Amino acid sequence: MPTYLVTGAAGFIASRVCEFLLEDNHQVIGMDNLDDTYDVRLKQWRLNRLIKFSNFYFYQQDICQRERVTEILHQHPRPDAIINLAAKAGVRDSIQDPWSYYQTNLIGTLNLLEIAKQLSVKKFILASTSSIYGENAPYPTPENAESSYPLQPYAASKKAAEVLCYSYHYLFNLDITVVRYFTVYGPAGRPGMVMFRFTQWISENKPVIVYGDGLQTRGFTYLDDIARGTISALKPLGFEIINLGGHQTITILNLIDQLEKIINKKAQVEFQPAHKADMSASWADTTKAKQILGWNPQIDLESGLPKIVDWYNQERSWASQVDTSK
């Protein structure tokens, strides 16, 4: 039975990756420090879906504590791969507390690379972000686009982690794939992302805050497609950086319009000045993912958006109380 270490296991994307691996009868060692960056009820909801599997072993553990992570792994068969999805995410929050972002996103990655080297782990996957492309990227954006001018500490920390991964590949021949996620959406998403925010705000008759003119675009991809793409990156590739997601673009105002129709309520839109940390657009060139991973997203926005609204309505008793103001 293959064994995988998945960090950030209670996170939005990682929990779904874990679920797919577990359903395929793989053994998963899940680690997550369950920090309170956002409402932990979301993390607990995701975690509750995983702990029912007998082949899932969960540890509330911070990847910044290298010795403890090593001790835990020695209690299990050597993992066939490390899938590092643990991260401090969010472009705006990283401006307020850049230290914690570098601690988790860079030092945490360094710790796991050292462990992979020491244990001779066959494969290492790092989750990165489209935010590293900055403001002047070509659209759709290929992997070889300029990425040396990130706009926020979050994106800069991810770029640093990518470069570190290449060093370990070069020096120690680690097989590493970096997947650069674009905007991901789905049930139980992070409350700082627009899908959760807009669904809650419209459903609860709260003001819908739009930064800028609302004509900025985002390339969205449904959670299940991203999770399956991440798992497909477990194949041996040497060292590769691959865009994952961002295949279907929509403006913020059009997104609100679609959610209004699904929820059957009118949004109370309030415009505020654009935030300097926000990119005006994101749209991925996913040619490489299709060629190398055979990745083809299956769920379009028309099918995916109702799934978010359905989940929200099912969990509304507590989801309506989640702080979406940050």
Phi, psi and omega in degrees: 000116178300146181238135180231136169268121177242116179268154186069033192298335178268005180282171186302304183278317185299323181296324179287323174301312178303315184299316179295318179297318181294320179296335177270014175067028171272158175268131182237126170261111183258134176233139177197135179276356178052044180292165186257033175305321169223173189309119185291347177297329175294317179294321180292323177300315180294317182297324180298333178285341184264324188290350176287344180275130180289341181264017178247128180239115186252139176228126173282095191215138177271129181289351177285348179261084190299317183296319180291320177299318179297317178301317180297316182295331178291348178273356184230166171301150179304129181294142175287337178202153170250122179251100187269094178251004175289132181193152163272119183247163178111117186288322185284317180298331182293339177288326182281325185221068182295334183298314182294329179293318179289327180298310182283310190285331181253304180295320177300317177296318177302315179302316182289326175296320177297317179296318178300319178296312183295323183266000183055048177290137188289328189217144178226128175244132175245129172276124176240198191217149175291344181298340181292344181286346176071202191268338189249033182286149171287154180235133353294152190269120175274167183295334182272009175293154180304131180225023182265005183230059178295151186270345186219159177303326178302306181296322179297322179294324179288322176297318178298320179294322177299313181297320177299319178300319179297321179301317180289327173296314182294315185282323190237009176058033174288137176276112188229132172240126175261122176254120179268105180283138168264199187289122182251141179223159179162179180300145177061035177287172179294138184290347176277352180272153190296328183298312179293312182305306185296320179299314179293313184298316179292316182297324185259013177059036176265156175301136178263106185278124176241122179271126185086203186269357180082000179269357175294148185248153174226141175266113186258146172219139184288148185308313184298321179295321179293317181297316179293323176296320178298317180294323178295339179283001177288347180294150179292126183226356184085260170219123179218147170245126188226126172293138177224115179104187176070027186273340183236113186262152178203147175283159179298319180294322177291326176298314178300318180300317180293319179294323176303317183292320181289317182282338182066042175218152178271133179282141175264083188283132174236123181270137175231161181302147178300145179269137185297334182280347184275140173277148182280342181201156168210134181199118188268142163272112184255021180303317182296317179299321180290319183286317186272319185259348186067030186273125175223109181299141186254338190249117179271172182299323181298329178270328186280322183301316178299332179294324177293314181296319178298314179299315181300317180295324178292325184252020190299330183303327177245330181297330179291341182267351182294134180288115179247018186276345185272000000 
